[in-house]
């Protein structure tokens, strides 16, 4: 396997740091690493026990790398991803900027890896979308899908490191009966649930909810009705989702269990009698999508309920991006 010259834009952020961690964990064949940032130059990041200086992206020589992971803002992706791609770099973009561009593949390797084609610029979906489509793709292929209704319970790390610090601080202040002045979110998040993620937009759906709808339709390649409600909860890592689907064909729940148990990227965690169900703590720090609470809807033919949990920083972001490049490595051998 040929060694690859890698750049990570946003190397000091939560997702950028996780990309570095996963590249090391998976023994990715890194020939050289360039750490980039739009600000915070002069710092360093650690990779495989060595300090790597963080350079400014504005002065980057893109001809010096083969693959670039973009884990920065949508504006940074808009500005620099086309430049990198024009220099022959394969860009994996974690921002939302290119996801709905019809010329840019939106990829989850377990679901639509073939969509990559010869693209130099590849978008990685929103974290909540990734875990849902990984869980639903085996069902879609076997039984067909007519409709999806999903409610998410999203960890604060989806907002960034500041939100995690906010949750810690607000929790401490609440326990000490101190006054809380909301900072990261409009209202306190500690001991609270916020029935929205992102800004409100068309038809009073938030940006996060529209991402779930539009990205799922693009990945599956079908105009599937997807209705979403995105909720922020006081959890550090791992998003949870209550997913309801209506299938085109009849199913047996036991066969759906078996189908998911042998599907790539999925672990079935479903023994309610013993209290064994998917929870964020179990999903954290690993890359599988946990699926459980599988049960038939009692009032709708071919209706199926499930609960889906995954680490939003790993499979929902960094790991999916690394897996995209891993799926390309055989082409470059």
C-alpha positions in Angstrom: 0.0 0.0 0.0 1.5 3.3 -1.1 2.1 5.9 1.6 0.0 9.1 1.3 0.9 12.7 1.9 -1.9 14.0 4.2 -3.0 17.5 5.2 -5.6 18.2 7.9 -7.3 21.6 7.8 -8.8 22.4 11.2 -6.2 20.2 12.9 -6.6 21.9 16.3 -10.4 21.4 16.4 -12.4 18.6 17.9 -12.9 16.8 14.5 -9.4 17.6 13.3 -7.9 16.1 16.4 -10.1 13.1 16.1 -9.0 12.6 12.5 -5.3 12.5 13.6 -6.2 10.0 16.3 -8.0 7.7 13.9 -5.3 7.9 11.3 -2.9 6.6 13.9 -5.3 4.0 15.3 -6.1 2.5 11.9 -2.4 2.5 10.8 -3.3 4.7 7.9 -0.2 4.9 5.5 0.8 8.5 6.2 4.0 9.4 4.4 3.9 13.0 5.7 1.4 15.1 7.6 0.7 18.8 7.2 -1.4 20.4 10.0 -3.4 23.4 8.9 -5.6 26.0 10.5 -7.3 29.2 9.5 -6.1 30.7 12.8 -4.0 29.7 15.7 -0.8 29.4 13.8 2.3 28.7 15.7 0.7 25.9 17.8 1.5 22.3 17.3 -0.5 19.0 17.3 0.6 15.6 18.3 0.6 12.7 15.7 2.1 9.3 16.5 4.0 10.8 19.4 5.6 13.6 17.5 4.8 17.3 17.6 3.6 18.7 14.2 3.6 22.5 13.7 0.3 24.0 12.6 0.6 26.2 9.5 -1.7 28.8 8.0 -3.8 27.4 5.2 -3.5 30.7 3.2 0.2 29.9 2.4 -0.3 26.1 1.7 1.5 24.5 -1.2 -1.2 22.1 -2.2 1.1 20.3 -4.7 2.8 18.9 -1.6 -0.1 16.6 -0.5 -2.2 13.8 -2.0 -5.2 13.9 0.4 -6.6 16.7 2.5 -9.2 16.3 5.2 -11.2 19.6 5.7 -12.6 19.9 9.2 -13.0 23.6 9.4 -15.7 26.1 8.6 -17.9 26.1 5.5 -16.3 29.3 4.5 -12.8 27.7 4.6 -14.1 24.8 2.5 -15.6 27.2 0.0 -12.4 29.1 -0.4 -9.7 26.4 -0.3 -11.3 23.0 -1.3 -11.5 23.9 -5.0 -7.9 25.2 -5.0 -6.7 21.9 -3.4 -8.7 19.8 -5.9 -7.4 21.8 -8.8 -3.9 20.8 -7.7 -4.8 17.1 -7.9 -5.5 16.7 -4.1 -8.3 14.4 -3.1 -10.4 16.5 -0.6 -12.7 15.0 2.0 -14.8 17.9 3.2 -16.6 17.6 6.6 -18.3 21.0 6.3 -21.8 21.5 5.0 -20.8 23.7 2.1 -20.6 21.1 -0.8 -22.9 18.4 0.5 -25.9 19.4 -1.7 -23.8 20.3 -4.7 -25.0 17.9 -7.4 -21.4 17.6 -8.8 -20.0 16.6 -5.4 -20.6 13.0 -4.1 -22.0 12.8 -0.6 -20.6 9.5 0.7 -21.0 7.0 3.5 -18.8 4.1 2.5 -21.1 1.4 3.9 -24.0 2.9 1.9 -22.9 4.5 -1.3 -19.1 4.2 -1.7 -19.6 3.7 -5.5 -20.8 7.3 -5.7 -17.2 8.5 -5.4 -16.3 7.8 -9.0 -13.4 9.9 -10.1 -14.2 12.9 -7.9 -11.4 14.9 -6.4 -13.8 16.7 -4.0 -15.9 14.4 -1.8 -18.3 15.5 0.9 -18.9 13.7 4.2 -22.5 14.0 5.5 -23.8 15.5 8.7 -23.1 13.3 11.8 -26.8 12.5 12.4 -27.4 11.6 8.8 -24.4 9.2 8.7 -25.5 7.0 11.6 -29.1 6.9 10.4 -28.3 5.8 6.8 -25.9 3.2 8.0 -28.7 1.7 10.1 -31.3 2.0 7.4 -29.4 1.0 4.3 -29.8 -2.8 4.9 -33.5 -2.3 5.5 -33.8 -0.1 2.4 -32.2 -2.8 0.2 -34.2 -5.7 1.6 -37.6 -4.2 2.1 -37.6 -0.7 0.5 -38.5 2.5 2.3 -41.6 4.6 2.0 -41.1 7.1 4.8 -38.8 8.1 7.6 -39.6 10.1 10.8 -36.6 10.7 13.1 -36.1 12.6 16.3 -32.5 13.1 17.3 -30.9 13.6 20.8 -27.7 15.3 20.0 -24.6 15.7 22.1 -23.1 19.1 22.8 -19.8 18.1 21.1 -21.7 18.5 17.8 -21.4 22.3 18.5 -17.7 22.1 19.4 -15.3 22.2 22.3 -16.7 25.4 23.7 -20.1 23.7 24.2 -18.5 20.8 26.1 -16.9 23.3 28.4 -20.2 25.1 28.8 -21.9 21.9 29.8 -19.2 21.2 32.4 -19.4 24.8 33.8 -23.2 25.0 33.9 -23.4 21.6 35.6 -21.0 22.7 38.3 -22.8 26.1 38.8 -26.2 24.4 39.0 -25.0 21.9 41.6 -23.4 24.8 43.6 -26.6 26.9 43.3 -24.8 29.6 41.3 -26.4 31.8 38.7 -26.0 30.6 35.1 -25.7 33.1 32.2 -26.3 31.2 29.0 -23.3 31.4 26.6 -23.0 28.7 23.9 -26.8 28.3 23.6 -29.6 30.8 24.1 -30.7 28.9 27.3 -28.8 26.6 29.7 -28.0 23.1 28.5 -27.1 21.5 31.8 -30.1 19.6 33.2 -32.1 20.8 30.2 -33.2 19.7 26.7 -33.3 22.2 23.8 -35.9 21.3 21.2 -33.8 22.6 18.3 -30.3 22.3 16.9 -29.0 25.0 14.5 -31.0 28.0 13.3 -34.6 27.9 12.3 -35.3 28.1 8.6 -38.0 27.3 6.1 -41.3 26.0 7.5 -39.9 26.4 11.0 -37.5 23.4 10.5 -33.9 24.0 11.7 -30.8 23.6 9.5 -30.0 20.4 11.2 -33.4 19.0 10.4 -33.2 20.0 6.8 -29.8 18.3 6.6 -31.3 15.0 7.7 -34.0 15.3 5.0 -31.9 16.5 2.1 -28.7 14.5 2.7 -30.6 11.3 3.3 -32.4 11.8 0.0 -29.2 12.5 -1.9 -27.3 9.5 -0.4 -30.2 7.1 -1.1 -30.8 8.6 -4.5 -34.5 8.9 -4.0 -37.2 11.5 -3.1 -38.0 9.8 0.2 -40.2 11.6 2.7 -37.9 12.3 5.7 -39.3 14.3 8.6 -36.9 15.3 11.4 -36.9 16.9 14.8 -33.4 17.7 16.1 -33.0 18.1 19.9 -29.9 19.1 21.9 -29.3 17.1 25.1 -26.8 17.5 28.0 -24.5 14.6 26.8 -20.9 15.2 25.8 -20.4 12.6 23.1 -22.7 10.4 20.9 -25.9 11.3 19.2 -29.0 9.2 19.7 -32.0 8.9 17.3 -35.5 7.5 17.6 -36.1 6.4 14.0 -39.5 5.3 12.6 -39.7 3.9 9.1 -42.4 2.5 6.9 -41.2 -0.1 4.5 -42.5 -1.1 1.0 -42.5 -4.8 1.8 -43.7 -6.7 4.8 -41.0 -7.8 7.3 -40.5 -9.9 10.4 -38.7 -8.2 13.2 -36.6 -11.2 13.9 -35.4 -11.2 10.3 -34.6 -7.5 10.5 -32.5 -8.3 13.6 -30.6 -10.9 11.6 -30.2 -8.5 8.7 -28.7 -5.7 10.7 -26.5 -8.1 12.7 -24.6 -9.0 9.6 -24.5 -5.5 8.1 -21.2 -3.6 7.9 -20.8 -0.9 10.5 -23.7 -2.0 12.6 -23.9 -3.6 16.0 -27.3 -4.8 17.2 -27.8 -4.0 20.9 -31.3 -5.2 21.6 -32.3 -7.2 24.6 -34.9 -5.0 26.4 -35.8 -7.8 28.9 -32.3 -7.4 30.4 -32.1 -3.6 29.9 -29.7 -4.0 27.0 -30.3 -1.1 24.6 -28.2 1.4 22.7 -26.9 4.3 24.9 -24.5 7.1 24.2 -21.9 5.9 26.8 -21.6 2.6 25.0 -21.3 4.2 21.6 -18.6 6.6 22.6 -15.0 6.0 21.5 -15.8 3.3 18.9 -16.9 3.3 15.3 -20.0 1.1 15.1 -23.5 2.3 14.9 -25.5 0.8 17.7 -29.1 -0.2 16.8 -31.8 -1.5 19.2 -35.4 -1.1 20.4 -36.5 -2.8 17.2 -40.2 -3.3 17.3 -43.2 -3.3 14.9 -45.6 -0.4 14.9 -48.8 -1.6 16.4 -51.1 0.6 14.2 -49.4 1.0 10.8 -48.7 -1.8 8.4 -45.0 -2.2 7.7 -44.1 0.3 10.4 -40.8 -0.2 12.3 -39.4 1.6 15.3 -35.7 1.6 16.2 -33.2 3.5 18.4 -29.8 4.4 16.8 -26.7 5.7 18.6 -23.2 6.5 17.4 -20.2 8.6 18.4 -20.7 11.8 16.5 -17.0 12.7 16.5 -15.8 9.4 15.2 -18.3 7.6 12.8 -20.3 10.8 12.6 -17.3 12.8 11.4 -13.6 11.7 11.5 -13.9 8.0 10.9 -16.3 8.3 8.0 -13.9 10.7 6.3 -10.9 8.4 6.8 -13.0 5.4 5.6 -13.7 7.3 2.4 -10.0 7.6 1.7 -9.4 4.0 2.7 -11.9 2.9 0.1 -9.8 4.8 -2.5 -6.4 3.4 -1.6 -6.8 0.3 -3.7 -7.2 2.5 -6.8 -3.9 4.2 -6.0 -1.9 1.0 -5.3 
